[in-house]
Amino acid sequence: MKARVKTFSLRARLTLLLALAVLVVFGAAAKIVDWRADAEMQQRFDASLLSRAQSLAALTQIENGRIAVDADNAAATVFPGNAESSWYDLRCGGAVIARSTEAPPSVAAEVEPMFADARSRDGRALRVVAFRFTPTHAARASASTAPSCALTYALQSGPLDDLLDTLDIILLGCLLGACALVLLLTPWLVRRSLRPLSVLDRAMAGIGPDAPGGRLPAANTTELAPLVARFNEVLARMDEGLARERQFASGLAHEFRTRLAELRALVDVERRYPSGRDAHGLLGEVGSIGAELEATVTALLQLTRIQSGLEQPHPEHVPLGSQLARVSERHHEAARAREVRIEIAESNDSGLAIDTDPALLEIVLDNLLGNAVAYVPAGGVVSLRATRDSIEVCNAAPVLHTDDLVNFGQRFWRKDAQGAGHAGLGLALAAAAARALKMTLAYQLKDDVLHATLHWQNKFLPPRAEEAARTADGE
C-alpha cells in the first residue's frame, strides 16, 4: 500500500513563523525599551533623592563650635511636611544631629553617595542614599578638629515602582496585541500574496501532452519570474522531445508500412501467381527489404539522438585525407555497381587536418557521398575536394532544379524513384550532424552539377600543428 504523503499548509506555516518573528523581535525591543526606561527613571529618581539629601547637608553648619541644622530653612526646602514619605538621619562625630520620627534603614556611608533599596517598618519600599560630608565652615578648622558627618536619606519609591509596573504592562499588552493582530491578518495577507500561484495553478491545469505549445503566463512577481521562465524552458524542451518522438514514430510507421506492403505484395503474388524464380532470388529480395528497414531505423535513431543533444561533439585531431579515403572505400562497392567513379582531388596543402568530432564528421561525409553515389547518373563521377575551411562533394544532377534545393534536409523527401532503397534521411542526418559540429552545410546547383559544401571556421590545424600533434602522439 502506497504510503500517504504528509502535507502542510503554507499559510499556516507563514502565520506561525511571522508570529514567532514578531514575538522575538518585539519582545527583544520591548525588553530593551523597558530596561532603558527603568534605568532612566531610576536615574532621575536617584538624582532627585541625592539633590534633596545634598540640600539638607548644605544646611548643616558649625556655629560657636557646635554643629546644627538651620531648621527653618530645612523645613521650608527639604522637609515640606512629607514626614510620611521621607526619612533622614544626620550624625556628626557619632552624635545624632537630626533625625526623622522614624529613622531610615542603616546604610554604610562613604565619601561617594551610596544608593540602596530598603523597606520601612510598615513594609513600604524605600530608596536610600548615604554619604559623608564636612559641614559648612568646618574647612576653616584644622584637619584634626574638622568633624565628619554622615547623612542617610530615604524616600518612598512605591510610586516609581507602580509607574514602572504600569509601563511593563503597557509594553506586554502592545506585544501581545501585535502578535494577535499578526495571527489575524497573516492568513489574509498570505492568501493575497500567494494569488499569483493560484494563477499559475490554473494555467498549469491546461498544459499537457494533448496541448503542445502551452506555456505559463509571464509573471510580474520578482520571485516567480525566474521560476516561470525556467518552467517554460522545460516545457519547450519537452515539446521538442515529444515532437521528435512523434516525428520518429510517424516516419518509422510510414517507411515500415511502405516496405511491409512491398514484402506482403511479393509474398501474395508468389503464392497466387508463382513466377518460377528460385528461392535464393526471393530470399535475396526479402533480405534487401529487411536491410532497407534496418538502415531506416538506424538512421532515424541516429538522427533523433543528434537532434536531442544526446550525441555531443568530442573534438579530436582529424586528418582530412585519411577521413575522405575511408569514407570513399565504404561506398566503393555501391559505386562500382552503378559504374560510378569516386575521385578525391589532391590538395596543395599536404596533411590538412581539423579539430572536430570524427564520428559526427563521418556521418556528414558518409551521407553526402552515399547520396551522391545513389543519384548521380550511371557511369558518372563523384568528386571530393578538401580545403582549409570546407569539404565539397560534387556530382551531376540533371533531374534536379533550383527549387528542389529548399527541400534538401527534409525527412523522407526524394526527388523520384531513382533513389529506391533510400528513405530520404541521408541529407537530414547530414544536416543535423553538421549543426551539432557548429558547421554549415550548403547546396548549390551549377550547370546541372550539385555542389554540397560543408564549411567551418576556426577548426583548421596548420601543418606545423599537425606535426606537433603527431609528435606528441608518438611520444
Protein Blocks (a to p, Z undefined) as FASTA:
>chain_A
ZZddddddfklmmmmmmmmmmmmmmmmmmmmmmmmmmmmmmmmmmmmmmmmmmmmmmmpc
ceehiacddfklmmmmmmgoiamlcccdddeehiafbdcfbdcddddddfbdcddddddf
kopacdddddddddehklmpcfklmccddddddddfklmmmmmmmmmmmmmmmmmmmmmm
mmmmmmmmmmmmmmmmmmmmmmmmmgcfklghiacdddfbfklmmmmmmmmmmmmmmmmm
mmmmmmmmmmmmmmmmmmmmmmmmmmmmmmmmcghiafklmmmmmmmmmmmmmmmmmmmm
mmmmmmnopaccddddddfklmmmmmmmmmmmmmmmnopacdddddfbghiacdddfklm
mmmmmmmmmmmmmmgcghiacdddddfkbccdddddfkbcfklmmmgopahiafblmlgo
iaolmmmmmmmmmmmnopacddddeehiacdddddehkaccfklmmmmmmmmmZZ
